[in-house]
Amino acid sequence: SQQVRGMATLKMISIRLKSVKNIQKITQSMKMVSAAKYTKAERELKLARPYGIGAQEFYKKAEVKGEEGEKGQLIIAVSSDRGLCGAVHSSIGRIVKTDIAANPNTKVVIVGDKVRNILQRLYAKNIAMVVTEVGRKPAVFGDAALVAQSIINSGIEFSKGKILFNAFRTVVSFRTTEMPLYSQNAVANASKLPVYDSLDSDVIQSYTEFSLASLLFYSMKENATSEQSSRMTAMDNASKNAGEMIDKLTMTFNRTRQAVITRELIEIISGAAALETKN
């Protein structure tokens, strides 16, 4: 019975060791893929940053401020449809939950399916729109323009708004950031807007729509770079943890096998000694 128990334990350890090795191969492959995607995303991010920075500078120079009213708040949460990238999605979901708790009259536009899963159970009534199929391919300005046009066509009215996304810092770190978002009336009532010439209602409307697309494009690029770098780091840590587990399982397997062999040798020697004594 002891021999059977030893063989069963060896088989269980062997199966687990094989599964951990397979997982390590998968995480190493995902790390390599994420590294290639991260390199491309970082290169494209440098080209996309002027879109977001330019729009933000205009709002600062014109001293645009949020409206005072009861139209509520609009939050655009930028994430993606894919996981295994650390706290990229949960950090945005946590901030959105806090904002909704502070201001129940909040509408959320979600770019990506992961944040929708976080908010669906408790705050489904606050979700105004969900944009899926994000993150499979690198975002282009046309994708951001389609999302911006959908938001404009939905007729969502708000007094204050912001875009939540993960701003890329380094390969191993990102910062969950928010950018203010202003309605057309807020831009038209800016204190220093008369400094700019030839700004009628049509021009302001066109620029408001274009700036929304620009800010979305910038935030999507920042979030995509943060996601790929975080996934690369997460898969690297997973591969290292799998390697440590493989070493421990290999040592346990060898010790158990040695114990089984030693036990069998003791039984053989004891049986031989008993036969000699009997004779």
Salt bridges, closest charged atoms under 4 A:
GLU44 OE1 - LYS221 NZ 2.53
GLU63 OE2 - LYS192 NZ 3.19
ASP99 OD2 - LYS162 NZ 2.60
ASP113 OD1 - ARG116 NH2 2.39
GLU133 OE1 - ARG136 NE 3.09
GLU178 OE1 - LYS162 NZ 3.12
GLU222 OE2 - ARG49 NE 3.08
GLU227 OE2 - ARG231 NH2 2.74
ASP236 OD1 - LYS31 NZ 2.98
ASP236 OD2 - LYS240 NZ 3.54
